[in-house]
Amino acid sequence: MISLAVGLVVWEVLGRSQPILLDTPGHALTSLVDLTRDGTLPQALGESGLLYVIGLATATVFGVGYGLLLARAKLLKESTEWLMYVLQAVPIVGVTPFILAGLGFGVGAKSLVVFLVAVFPILINTTHGADQTPRELLEVAKISHSTEWSVWRDVLIPHTLPFAMAGISQGIAGAFVGTIVAEFFLNPSGIGGMLLLASARFQSATVLGLTILVAVLAVLFIACGRWLEDHASPWRRGVDE
């Protein structure tokens, strides 16, 4: 914190001595305050937040659900597991034209971009965790004539949950990046659209302020993801220790 404070002070002093070349955190803060007062920033945060929630929620439901399903359907896993690694390696910018052609520039297209960025860490971690389920527990469930739902509820889901939460933690950060990317490359809106517009107008104070805001939000989202990961399965702490 001390080094950060010193860095901000040095930045402010150098920026005031070279106002044309380097904007200052003070000017950036003033710009954010002005945008908040006229309602522009709250509206943009609301638009970005909607995309973020829709994309992350659908990625979580699909990633966890499909990852668990792959552990119980061998044929499905062998036929589709390779595909998720291939799709993960495809740059999201490369598939943007296809998304535009199919869905246009609306919320659906942008939410799909967020979904594609966030879903693969969740899906891959969930699949890996489900594969690590102890076989002896599954054998005991089979010998006890447990129903399929009982196997999922009592064995598969509790064991996979920590791995799934690790993937969701990564997906939380990825969805935030995907939101900004979607607002950049599709119809500009939200925080990404504000950044794009401010850059085109050479409003350096606004660009700096929004960049700092995005960085702070990203840190907060990552911290929330780590907190969820640490508290997702308290019954495993004693085992891990």
Helices and strands as residue ranges (DSSP letters): H 2-17, H 25-37, H 40-72, H 74-89, H 92-103, H 107-131, H 135-143, H 148-151, I 152-156, H 157-185, H 190-200, H 204-231, G 234-236, H 237-240
